[in-house]
Amino acid sequence: MNLLNCILTANDCYKTGKKITPKGVMVHSTGANNPTVKRYAQPLKTDGDYTALIRKLGTNSNGNSWNRSGLTVCVHAFIGKLADGTVGTVQTLPWNHRGWHCGDDGNNTHIGFEICEDGLTDATYFAKVYQEAVELCAYLCKEYGLTEKDIICHSEGYRKGIASNHGDVMHWFPKHGKSMDTFRAAVKELLNTISEKEPATP
């Protein structure tokens, strides 16, 4: 996993300061043909690491990133292309901050992240963001004592009655032979691999 940090401190969600105890992870995708994380995540010019982050993320010259007030959405991270064309994860809220990502009670229990969509047909890009998402979920499961069973997508959240009526990510994953079941299986496999590599407790 290629993890960067760009907390959206100007977003109204961040300013609320509300915390949660994460009970699960919700996978979203952006619904727009723009695979670059810079569209959504930009540091403030007053941030001490502004120059370094801009170099890694690239500049959003449209001024429409999510690091501003007046928005009713905010997620914990974005996965997509960085300035050099590689795929990475950019954390945008503290993991235990209450996000505004699913429009319902899932905000009180789930960490939510967005995968930046492209035209949905690029198998190479999909494979990279899919793997990055698997690694992020494994990381979060280890961090909060979760398992792959605690991972859902937005559409599954809707069926559970804890999220608004969105179809992501099931409008995209099947185009590349994947589903949330294959995703959870990949996370489980990675968690098992991590556990096998960890030294035994003395």
Biotite code that builds the C-alpha atoms (Angstrom):
import biotite.structure as struc

atoms = struc.array([
    struc.Atom([0.000, 0.000, 0.000], chain_id="A", res_id=1, res_name="MET", atom_name="CA", element="C"),
    struc.Atom([1.202, 3.474, -0.910], chain_id="A", res_id=2, res_name="ASN", atom_name="CA", element="C"),
    struc.Atom([-0.282, 5.627, 1.871], chain_id="A", res_id=3, res_name="LEU", atom_name="CA", element="C"),
    struc.Atom([-0.135, 9.430, 1.953], chain_id="A", res_id=4, res_name="LEU", atom_name="CA", element="C"),
    struc.Atom([-1.765, 11.826, 4.401], chain_id="A", res_id=5, res_name="ASN", atom_name="CA", element="C"),
    struc.Atom([-3.749, 14.918, 3.368], chain_id="A", res_id=6, res_name="CYS", atom_name="CA", element="C"),
    struc.Atom([-6.359, 15.621, 6.035], chain_id="A", res_id=7, res_name="ILE", atom_name="CA", element="C"),
    struc.Atom([-9.205, 17.806, 4.735], chain_id="A", res_id=8, res_name="LEU", atom_name="CA", element="C"),
    struc.Atom([-9.170, 20.284, 7.619], chain_id="A", res_id=9, res_name="THR", atom_name="CA", element="C"),
    struc.Atom([-11.298, 22.875, 5.787], chain_id="A", res_id=10, res_name="ALA", atom_name="CA", element="C"),
    struc.Atom([-14.136, 20.413, 5.168], chain_id="A", res_id=11, res_name="ASN", atom_name="CA", element="C"),
    struc.Atom([-17.138, 20.944, 7.446], chain_id="A", res_id=12, res_name="ASP", atom_name="CA", element="C"),
    struc.Atom([-17.166, 17.245, 8.330], chain_id="A", res_id=13, res_name="CYS", atom_name="CA", element="C"),
    struc.Atom([-13.668, 17.490, 9.772], chain_id="A", res_id=14, res_name="TYR", atom_name="CA", element="C"),
    struc.Atom([-14.615, 20.645, 11.665], chain_id="A", res_id=15, res_name="LYS", atom_name="CA", element="C"),
    struc.Atom([-17.417, 18.847, 13.536], chain_id="A", res_id=16, res_name="THR", atom_name="CA", element="C"),
    struc.Atom([-14.778, 16.850, 15.391], chain_id="A", res_id=17, res_name="GLY", atom_name="CA", element="C"),
    struc.Atom([-17.099, 13.878, 15.962], chain_id="A", res_id=18, res_name="LYS", atom_name="CA", element="C"),
    struc.Atom([-15.467, 10.500, 16.603], chain_id="A", res_id=19, res_name="LYS", atom_name="CA", element="C"),
    struc.Atom([-16.535, 6.900, 16.075], chain_id="A", res_id=20, res_name="ILE", atom_name="CA", element="C"),
    struc.Atom([-15.355, 3.470, 17.117], chain_id="A", res_id=21, res_name="THR", atom_name="CA", element="C"),
    struc.Atom([-14.948, 1.774, 13.717], chain_id="A", res_id=22, res_name="PRO", atom_name="CA", element="C"),
    struc.Atom([-16.978, -1.421, 13.393], chain_id="A", res_id=23, res_name="LYS", atom_name="CA", element="C"),
    struc.Atom([-16.494, -1.903, 9.671], chain_id="A", res_id=24, res_name="GLY", atom_name="CA", element="C"),
    struc.Atom([-15.235, -0.521, 6.371], chain_id="A", res_id=25, res_name="VAL", atom_name="CA", element="C"),
    struc.Atom([-17.412, 0.695, 3.489], chain_id="A", res_id=26, res_name="MET", atom_name="CA", element="C"),
    struc.Atom([-16.003, 0.719, -0.051], chain_id="A", res_id=27, res_name="VAL", atom_name="CA", element="C"),
    struc.Atom([-17.235, 3.437, -2.409], chain_id="A", res_id=28, res_name="HIS", atom_name="CA", element="C"),
    struc.Atom([-16.332, 4.625, -5.899], chain_id="A", res_id=29, res_name="SER", atom_name="CA", element="C"),
    struc.Atom([-16.642, 8.174, -7.113], chain_id="A", res_id=30, res_name="THR", atom_name="CA", element="C"),
    struc.Atom([-19.066, 7.832, -10.021], chain_id="A", res_id=31, res_name="GLY", atom_name="CA", element="C"),
    struc.Atom([-17.025, 10.207, -12.202], chain_id="A", res_id=32, res_name="ALA", atom_name="CA", element="C"),
    struc.Atom([-14.510, 9.538, -14.955], chain_id="A", res_id=33, res_name="ASN", atom_name="CA", element="C"),
    struc.Atom([-11.507, 11.097, -13.238], chain_id="A", res_id=34, res_name="ASN", atom_name="CA", element="C"),
    struc.Atom([-8.952, 8.684, -11.759], chain_id="A", res_id=35, res_name="PRO", atom_name="CA", element="C"),
    struc.Atom([-6.740, 11.375, -10.200], chain_id="A", res_id=36, res_name="THR", atom_name="CA", element="C"),
    struc.Atom([-6.803, 11.830, -6.419], chain_id="A", res_id=37, res_name="VAL", atom_name="CA", element="C"),
    struc.Atom([-5.913, 15.526, -6.836], chain_id="A", res_id=38, res_name="LYS", atom_name="CA", element="C"),
    struc.Atom([-9.505, 16.122, -7.964], chain_id="A", res_id=39, res_name="ARG", atom_name="CA", element="C"),
    struc.Atom([-10.627, 15.444, -4.393], chain_id="A", res_id=40, res_name="TYR", atom_name="CA", element="C"),
    struc.Atom([-7.622, 15.810, -2.078], chain_id="A", res_id=41, res_name="ALA", atom_name="CA", element="C"),
    struc.Atom([-5.538, 18.963, -1.909], chain_id="A", res_id=42, res_name="GLN", atom_name="CA", element="C"),
    struc.Atom([-3.583, 20.429, 1.007], chain_id="A", res_id=43, res_name="PRO", atom_name="CA", element="C"),
    struc.Atom([-4.133, 23.981, 2.213], chain_id="A", res_id=44, res_name="LEU", atom_name="CA", element="C"),
    struc.Atom([-1.394, 26.434, 1.345], chain_id="A", res_id=45, res_name="LYS", atom_name="CA", element="C"),
    struc.Atom([-0.956, 27.028, 5.063], chain_id="A", res_id=46, res_name="THR", atom_name="CA", element="C"),
    struc.Atom([-0.088, 23.356, 5.667], chain_id="A", res_id=47, res_name="ASP", atom_name="CA", element="C"),
    struc.Atom([3.547, 22.843, 6.551], chain_id="A", res_id=48, res_name="GLY", atom_name="CA", element="C"),
    struc.Atom([3.913, 19.994, 4.068], chain_id="A", res_id=49, res_name="ASP", atom_name="CA", element="C"),
    struc.Atom([2.017, 21.777, 1.282], chain_id="A", res_id=50, res_name="TYR", atom_name="CA", element="C"),
    struc.Atom([4.855, 21.759, -1.261], chain_id="A", res_id=51, res_name="THR", atom_name="CA", element="C"),
    struc.Atom([5.739, 18.110, -0.721], chain_id="A", res_id=52, res_name="ALA", atom_name="CA", element="C"),
    struc.Atom([2.093, 17.019, -0.945], chain_id="A", res_id=53, res_name="LEU", atom_name="CA", element="C"),
    struc.Atom([1.406, 19.031, -4.094], chain_id="A", res_id=54, res_name="ILE", atom_name="CA", element="C"),
    struc.Atom([4.439, 17.440, -5.670], chain_id="A", res_id=55, res_name="ARG", atom_name="CA", element="C"),
    struc.Atom([3.019, 13.993, -4.911], chain_id="A", res_id=56, res_name="LYS", atom_name="CA", element="C"),
    struc.Atom([-0.654, 14.701, -5.619], chain_id="A", res_id=57, res_name="LEU", atom_name="CA", element="C"),
    struc.Atom([-0.485, 17.283, -8.384], chain_id="A", res_id=58, res_name="GLY", atom_name="CA", element="C"),
    struc.Atom([-2.449, 20.533, -8.423], chain_id="A", res_id=59, res_name="THR", atom_name="CA", element="C"),
    struc.Atom([-6.201, 20.801, -8.814], chain_id="A", res_id=60, res_name="ASN", atom_name="CA", element="C"),
    struc.Atom([-6.409, 24.072, -10.736], chain_id="A", res_id=61, res_name="SER", atom_name="CA", element="C"),
    struc.Atom([-10.226, 24.053, -10.675], chain_id="A", res_id=62, res_name="ASN", atom_name="CA", element="C"),
    struc.Atom([-10.383, 24.742, -6.954], chain_id="A", res_id=63, res_name="GLY", atom_name="CA", element="C"),
    struc.Atom([-13.075, 22.087, -6.456], chain_id="A", res_id=64, res_name="ASN", atom_name="CA", element="C"),
    struc.Atom([-11.284, 19.652, -4.149], chain_id="A", res_id=65, res_name="SER", atom_name="CA", element="C"),
    struc.Atom([-13.078, 18.503, -1.017], chain_id="A", res_id=66, res_name="TRP", atom_name="CA", element="C"),
    struc.Atom([-10.768, 20.498, 1.243], chain_id="A", res_id=67, res_name="ASN", atom_name="CA", element="C"),
    struc.Atom([-13.235, 23.391, 1.562], chain_id="A", res_id=68, res_name="ARG", atom_name="CA", element="C"),
    struc.Atom([-16.360, 24.325, 3.446], chain_id="A", res_id=69, res_name="SER", atom_name="CA", element="C"),
    struc.Atom([-19.911, 24.102, 2.118], chain_id="A", res_id=70, res_name="GLY", atom_name="CA", element="C"),
    struc.Atom([-19.794, 20.403, 1.194], chain_id="A", res_id=71, res_name="LEU", atom_name="CA", element="C"),
    struc.Atom([-22.022, 17.717, 2.675], chain_id="A", res_id=72, res_name="THR", atom_name="CA", element="C"),
    struc.Atom([-19.641, 14.844, 1.920], chain_id="A", res_id=73, res_name="VAL", atom_name="CA", element="C"),
    struc.Atom([-16.304, 13.641, 3.253], chain_id="A", res_id=74, res_name="CYS", atom_name="CA", element="C"),
    struc.Atom([-14.602, 10.252, 3.300], chain_id="A", res_id=75, res_name="VAL", atom_name="CA", element="C"),
    struc.Atom([-11.619, 8.871, 5.145], chain_id="A", res_id=76, res_name="HIS", atom_name="CA", element="C"),
    struc.Atom([-9.495, 8.223, 2.067], chain_id="A", res_id=77, res_name="ALA", atom_name="CA", element="C"),
    struc.Atom([-9.269, 8.193, -1.720], chain_id="A", res_id=78, res_name="PHE", atom_name="CA", element="C"),
    struc.Atom([-7.521, 5.629, -3.898], chain_id="A", res_id=79, res_name="ILE", atom_name="CA", element="C"),
    struc.Atom([-6.422, 6.685, -7.375], chain_id="A", res_id=80, res_name="GLY", atom_name="CA", element="C"),
    struc.Atom([-3.634, 8.086, -9.504], chain_id="A", res_id=81, res_name="LYS", atom_name="CA", element="C"),
    struc.Atom([-0.982, 10.342, -8.017], chain_id="A", res_id=82, res_name="LEU", atom_name="CA", element="C"),
    struc.Atom([0.963, 12.997, -9.926], chain_id="A", res_id=83, res_name="ALA", atom_name="CA", element="C"),
    struc.Atom([3.521, 10.490, -11.232], chain_id="A", res_id=84, res_name="ASP", atom_name="CA", element="C"),
    struc.Atom([0.813, 8.168, -12.552], chain_id="A", res_id=85, res_name="GLY", atom_name="CA", element="C"),
    struc.Atom([1.211, 5.544, -9.852], chain_id="A", res_id=86, res_name="THR", atom_name="CA", element="C"),
    struc.Atom([-1.728, 4.453, -7.710], chain_id="A", res_id=87, res_name="VAL", atom_name="CA", element="C"),
    struc.Atom([-1.848, 5.359, -4.038], chain_id="A", res_id=88, res_name="GLY", atom_name="CA", element="C"),
    struc.Atom([-4.099, 5.856, -1.028], chain_id="A", res_id=89, res_name="THR", atom_name="CA", element="C"),
    struc.Atom([-4.547, 9.353, 0.373], chain_id="A", res_id=90, res_name="VAL", atom_name="CA", element="C"),
    struc.Atom([-5.978, 9.519, 3.891], chain_id="A", res_id=91, res_name="GLN", atom_name="CA", element="C"),
    struc.Atom([-8.294, 12.543, 4.182], chain_id="A", res_id=92, res_name="THR", atom_name="CA", element="C"),
    struc.Atom([-9.850, 12.097, 7.657], chain_id="A", res_id=93, res_name="LEU", atom_name="CA", element="C"),
    struc.Atom([-8.531, 10.474, 10.823], chain_id="A", res_id=94, res_name="PRO", atom_name="CA", element="C"),
    struc.Atom([-9.735, 6.864, 10.737], chain_id="A", res_id=95, res_name="TRP", atom_name="CA", element="C"),
    struc.Atom([-11.799, 7.335, 13.915], chain_id="A", res_id=96, res_name="ASN", atom_name="CA", element="C"),
    struc.Atom([-13.454, 10.554, 12.718], chain_id="A", res_id=97, res_name="HIS", atom_name="CA", element="C"),
    struc.Atom([-17.148, 10.330, 11.820], chain_id="A", res_id=98, res_name="ARG", atom_name="CA", element="C"),
    struc.Atom([-17.294, 10.671, 8.047], chain_id="A", res_id=99, res_name="GLY", atom_name="CA", element="C"),
    struc.Atom([-20.093, 11.824, 5.765], chain_id="A", res_id=100, res_name="TRP", atom_name="CA", element="C"),
    struc.Atom([-19.814, 9.058, 3.196], chain_id="A", res_id=101, res_name="HIS", atom_name="CA", element="C"),
    struc.Atom([-22.993, 6.984, 3.070], chain_id="A", res_id=102, res_name="CYS", atom_name="CA", element="C"),
    struc.Atom([-25.910, 9.238, 3.965], chain_id="A", res_id=103, res_name="GLY", atom_name="CA", element="C"),
    struc.Atom([-27.194, 7.066, 6.816], chain_id="A", res_id=104, res_name="ASP", atom_name="CA", element="C"),
    struc.Atom([-26.280, 5.240, 10.042], chain_id="A", res_id=105, res_name="ASP", atom_name="CA", element="C"),
    struc.Atom([-23.201, 3.664, 8.484], chain_id="A", res_id=106, res_name="GLY", atom_name="CA", element="C"),
    struc.Atom([-21.459, 6.973, 9.090], chain_id="A", res_id=107, res_name="ASN", atom_name="CA", element="C"),
    struc.Atom([-21.584, 6.141, 12.799], chain_id="A", res_id=108, res_name="ASN", atom_name="CA", element="C"),
    struc.Atom([-19.902, 2.759, 12.431], chain_id="A", res_id=109, res_name="THR", atom_name="CA", element="C"),
    struc.Atom([-17.881, 2.504, 9.226], chain_id="A", res_id=110, res_name="HIS", atom_name="CA", element="C"),
    struc.Atom([-14.695, 3.927, 7.811], chain_id="A", res_id=111, res_name="ILE", atom_name="CA", element="C"),
    struc.Atom([-15.499, 4.937, 4.234], chain_id="A", res_id=112, res_name="GLY", atom_name="CA", element="C"),
    struc.Atom([-13.144, 5.381, 1.300], chain_id="A", res_id=113, res_name="PHE", atom_name="CA", element="C"),
    struc.Atom([-13.596, 6.189, -2.381], chain_id="A", res_id=114, res_name="GLU", atom_name="CA", element="C"),
    struc.Atom([-11.889, 4.528, -5.326], chain_id="A", res_id=115, res_name="ILE", atom_name="CA", element="C"),
    struc.Atom([-11.485, 7.100, -8.095], chain_id="A", res_id=116, res_name="CYS", atom_name="CA", element="C"),
    struc.Atom([-13.231, 5.819, -11.194], chain_id="A", res_id=117, res_name="GLU", atom_name="CA", element="C"),
    struc.Atom([-11.958, 6.042, -14.738], chain_id="A", res_id=118, res_name="ASP", atom_name="CA", element="C"),
    struc.Atom([-14.025, 5.005, -17.756], chain_id="A", res_id=119, res_name="GLY", atom_name="CA", element="C"),
    struc.Atom([-14.524, 1.605, -16.038], chain_id="A", res_id=120, res_name="LEU", atom_name="CA", element="C"),
    struc.Atom([-12.953, -0.352, -18.913], chain_id="A", res_id=121, res_name="THR", atom_name="CA", element="C"),
    struc.Atom([-9.190, -0.095, -18.177], chain_id="A", res_id=122, res_name="ASP", atom_name="CA", element="C"),
    struc.Atom([-8.249, -3.494, -16.746], chain_id="A", res_id=123, res_name="ALA", atom_name="CA", element="C"),
    struc.Atom([-4.757, -2.368, -15.762], chain_id="A", res_id=124, res_name="THR", atom_name="CA", element="C"),
    struc.Atom([-5.974, 0.603, -13.750], chain_id="A", res_id=125, res_name="TYR", atom_name="CA", element="C"),
    struc.Atom([-8.712, -1.486, -12.152], chain_id="A", res_id=126, res_name="PHE", atom_name="CA", element="C"),
    struc.Atom([-6.268, -4.185, -11.067], chain_id="A", res_id=127, res_name="ALA", atom_name="CA", element="C"),
    struc.Atom([-4.060, -1.579, -9.385], chain_id="A", res_id=128, res_name="LYS", atom_name="CA", element="C"),
    struc.Atom([-6.808, 0.223, -7.472], chain_id="A", res_id=129, res_name="VAL", atom_name="CA", element="C"),
    struc.Atom([-8.463, -3.081, -6.543], chain_id="A", res_id=130, res_name="TYR", atom_name="CA", element="C"),
    struc.Atom([-5.223, -4.364, -5.011], chain_id="A", res_id=131, res_name="GLN", atom_name="CA", element="C"),
    struc.Atom([-4.600, -1.033, -3.264], chain_id="A", res_id=132, res_name="GLU", atom_name="CA", element="C"),
    struc.Atom([-8.109, -1.222, -1.780], chain_id="A", res_id=133, res_name="ALA", atom_name="CA", element="C"),
    struc.Atom([-7.507, -4.794, -0.607], chain_id="A", res_id=134, res_name="VAL", atom_name="CA", element="C"),
    struc.Atom([-4.311, -3.683, 1.121], chain_id="A", res_id=135, res_name="GLU", atom_name="CA", element="C"),
    struc.Atom([-6.007, -0.666, 2.713], chain_id="A", res_id=136, res_name="LEU", atom_name="CA", element="C"),
    struc.Atom([-8.811, -2.840, 4.072], chain_id="A", res_id=137, res_name="CYS", atom_name="CA", element="C"),
    struc.Atom([-6.327, -5.376, 5.466], chain_id="A", res_id=138, res_name="ALA", atom_name="CA", element="C"),
    struc.Atom([-4.458, -2.526, 7.153], chain_id="A", res_id=139, res_name="TYR", atom_name="CA", element="C"),
    struc.Atom([-7.669, -1.161, 8.690], chain_id="A", res_id=140, res_name="LEU", atom_name="CA", element="C"),
    struc.Atom([-8.768, -4.631, 9.819], chain_id="A", res_id=141, res_name="CYS", atom_name="CA", element="C"),
    struc.Atom([-5.470, -5.088, 11.648], chain_id="A", res_id=142, res_name="LYS", atom_name="CA", element="C"),
    struc.Atom([-5.680, -1.602, 13.118], chain_id="A", res_id=143, res_name="GLU", atom_name="CA", element="C"),
    struc.Atom([-9.204, -1.984, 14.511], chain_id="A", res_id=144, res_name="TYR", atom_name="CA", element="C"),
    struc.Atom([-9.537, -5.720, 15.149], chain_id="A", res_id=145, res_name="GLY", atom_name="CA", element="C"),
    struc.Atom([-11.887, -6.287, 12.214], chain_id="A", res_id=146, res_name="LEU", atom_name="CA", element="C"),
    struc.Atom([-12.176, -9.152, 9.743], chain_id="A", res_id=147, res_name="THR", atom_name="CA", element="C"),
    struc.Atom([-13.053, -9.340, 6.077], chain_id="A", res_id=148, res_name="GLU", atom_name="CA", element="C"),
    struc.Atom([-16.660, -9.991, 7.157], chain_id="A", res_id=149, res_name="LYS", atom_name="CA", element="C"),
    struc.Atom([-16.824, -6.397, 8.391], chain_id="A", res_id=150, res_name="ASP", atom_name="CA", element="C"),
    struc.Atom([-16.205, -4.985, 4.888], chain_id="A", res_id=151, res_name="ILE", atom_name="CA", element="C"),
    struc.Atom([-19.117, -3.938, 2.672], chain_id="A", res_id=152, res_name="ILE", atom_name="CA", element="C"),
    struc.Atom([-19.627, -1.665, -0.327], chain_id="A", res_id=153, res_name="CYS", atom_name="CA", element="C"),
    struc.Atom([-22.120, 1.196, -0.533], chain_id="A", res_id=154, res_name="HIS", atom_name="CA", element="C"),
    struc.Atom([-24.752, -0.889, -2.323], chain_id="A", res_id=155, res_name="SER", atom_name="CA", element="C"),
    struc.Atom([-24.509, -3.589, 0.351], chain_id="A", res_id=156, res_name="GLU", atom_name="CA", element="C"),
    struc.Atom([-24.845, -0.879, 2.988], chain_id="A", res_id=157, res_name="GLY", atom_name="CA", element="C"),
    struc.Atom([-28.095, 0.200, 1.338], chain_id="A", res_id=158, res_name="TYR", atom_name="CA", element="C"),
    struc.Atom([-29.445, -3.347, 1.452], chain_id="A", res_id=159, res_name="ARG", atom_name="CA", element="C"),
    struc.Atom([-28.514, -3.508, 5.142], chain_id="A", res_id=160, res_name="LYS", atom_name="CA", element="C"),
    struc.Atom([-30.413, -0.274, 5.772], chain_id="A", res_id=161, res_name="GLY", atom_name="CA", element="C"),
    struc.Atom([-27.368, 1.747, 6.863], chain_id="A", res_id=162, res_name="ILE", atom_name="CA", element="C"),
    struc.Atom([-26.565, 3.645, 3.645], chain_id="A", res_id=163, res_name="ALA", atom_name="CA", element="C"),
    struc.Atom([-28.329, 5.662, 0.953], chain_id="A", res_id=164, res_name="SER", atom_name="CA", element="C"),
    struc.Atom([-29.410, 4.088, -2.338], chain_id="A", res_id=165, res_name="ASN", atom_name="CA", element="C"),
    struc.Atom([-26.213, 3.943, -4.398], chain_id="A", res_id=166, res_name="HIS", atom_name="CA", element="C"),
    struc.Atom([-24.949, 1.154, -6.638], chain_id="A", res_id=167, res_name="GLY", atom_name="CA", element="C"),
    struc.Atom([-21.230, 1.463, -6.062], chain_id="A", res_id=168, res_name="ASP", atom_name="CA", element="C"),
    struc.Atom([-19.115, -0.575, -6.413], chain_id="A", res_id=169, res_name="VAL", atom_name="CA", element="C"),
    struc.Atom([-21.166, -3.263, -8.102], chain_id="A", res_id=170, res_name="MET", atom_name="CA", element="C"),
    struc.Atom([-21.556, -1.285, -11.337], chain_id="A", res_id=171, res_name="HIS", atom_name="CA", element="C"),
    struc.Atom([-17.751, -1.547, -11.772], chain_id="A", res_id=172, res_name="TRP", atom_name="CA", element="C"),
    struc.Atom([-16.259, -4.647, -10.137], chain_id="A", res_id=173, res_name="PHE", atom_name="CA", element="C"),
    struc.Atom([-18.190, -7.204, -12.231], chain_id="A", res_id=174, res_name="PRO", atom_name="CA", element="C"),
    struc.Atom([-16.904, -5.608, -15.439], chain_id="A", res_id=175, res_name="LYS", atom_name="CA", element="C"),
    struc.Atom([-13.512, -7.020, -14.421], chain_id="A", res_id=176, res_name="HIS", atom_name="CA", element="C"),
    struc.Atom([-14.682, -10.352, -13.036], chain_id="A", res_id=177, res_name="GLY", atom_name="CA", element="C"),
    struc.Atom([-14.696, -9.211, -9.418], chain_id="A", res_id=178, res_name="LYS", atom_name="CA", element="C"),
    struc.Atom([-17.314, -8.852, -6.698], chain_id="A", res_id=179, res_name="SER", atom_name="CA", element="C"),
    struc.Atom([-17.382, -7.915, -3.041], chain_id="A", res_id=180, res_name="MET", atom_name="CA", element="C"),
    struc.Atom([-17.101, -11.624, -2.241], chain_id="A", res_id=181, res_name="ASP", atom_name="CA", element="C"),
    struc.Atom([-13.852, -11.914, -4.218], chain_id="A", res_id=182, res_name="THR", atom_name="CA", element="C"),
    struc.Atom([-12.706, -8.685, -2.594], chain_id="A", res_id=183, res_name="PHE", atom_name="CA", element="C"),
    struc.Atom([-13.359, -9.959, 0.927], chain_id="A", res_id=184, res_name="ARG", atom_name="CA", element="C"),
    struc.Atom([-11.636, -13.227, 0.074], chain_id="A", res_id=185, res_name="ALA", atom_name="CA", element="C"),
    struc.Atom([-8.548, -11.319, -1.077], chain_id="A", res_id=186, res_name="ALA", atom_name="CA", element="C"),
    struc.Atom([-8.519, -9.299, 2.157], chain_id="A", res_id=187, res_name="VAL", atom_name="CA", element="C"),
    struc.Atom([-8.836, -12.507, 4.195], chain_id="A", res_id=188, res_name="LYS", atom_name="CA", element="C"),
    struc.Atom([-5.929, -14.067, 2.299], chain_id="A", res_id=189, res_name="GLU", atom_name="CA", element="C"),
    struc.Atom([-3.763, -11.009, 2.896], chain_id="A", res_id=190, res_name="LEU", atom_name="CA", element="C"),
    struc.Atom([-4.651, -10.944, 6.603], chain_id="A", res_id=191, res_name="LEU", atom_name="CA", element="C"),
    struc.Atom([-3.678, -14.604, 6.892], chain_id="A", res_id=192, res_name="ASN", atom_name="CA", element="C"),
    struc.Atom([-0.380, -13.898, 5.157], chain_id="A", res_id=193, res_name="THR", atom_name="CA", element="C"),
    struc.Atom([0.329, -11.000, 7.518], chain_id="A", res_id=194, res_name="ILE", atom_name="CA", element="C"),
    struc.Atom([-0.474, -13.164, 10.553], chain_id="A", res_id=195, res_name="SER", atom_name="CA", element="C"),
    struc.Atom([1.877, -15.908, 9.341], chain_id="A", res_id=196, res_name="GLU", atom_name="CA", element="C"),
    struc.Atom([4.723, -13.404, 9.020], chain_id="A", res_id=197, res_name="LYS", atom_name="CA", element="C"),
    struc.Atom([4.248, -11.883, 12.455], chain_id="A", res_id=198, res_name="GLU", atom_name="CA", element="C"),
    struc.Atom([6.656, -13.139, 15.119], chain_id="A", res_id=199, res_name="PRO", atom_name="CA", element="C"),
    struc.Atom([5.163, -15.358, 17.816], chain_id="A", res_id=200, res_name="ALA", atom_name="CA", element="C"),
    struc.Atom([4.527, -13.744, 21.191], chain_id="A", res_id=201, res_name="THR", atom_name="CA", element="C"),
    struc.Atom([7.379, -14.714, 23.533], chain_id="A", res_id=202, res_name="PRO", atom_name="CA", element="C"),
])
